[in-house]
Amino acid sequence: MANELGKRYKCNVCGTEILCTKTGEGAATCCGQEMELQQPKALPSSD
């Protein structure tokens, strides 16, 4: 799996978060395992 530009990744072991600023082959790893892709947070509505 290649990292996606502009996406955030998080380590489930230590909680480290990274922001991908350059794409490439391979995957972000931390604590010996692949980091999990974070889902975007919902913005508050502007009612």
N, C-alpha and C positions, 0 to 999 in steps of 0.2 A: 504494500500500500504506500503510495507516495503522499507526502504531506501536501496540504492544500493551502495556497497563498491566502493570508488574511484570516485563517481559522485558528482557534485557540485549542490547546491540548492540555490535559491535566493528568498527573500521576495519581493513581488510586492508592498508592502506598504512602507517599510523603506529602501529597497535596501541592507539589510544584506545578505551576501553570506557565505555559509558554505561548507566544504568538508567532505564527509562521510568517516570516518576512521574505523567504525565498523558497521556491519549490525545488524539488529534487527527488531522486530515487531513494527508496528506503523509508523508514518510519522513525518518528521521534521516540526515544526510549529513555526510561528513568527507572532506577531501582531494579534493573534487570528485566523489565517488561515494557511492552508498547504502551504509550500514553493514549488516553481516551479522548476522542474528539468531543468538545463541549458544544452543546446546543445553544443558539442565541437566546438571550434573555428578552422577554416580551417588554416592550415599551409601554409606559402608562398611557391610557387613552386621553385624548384632549377634548373631552366632552364640553 
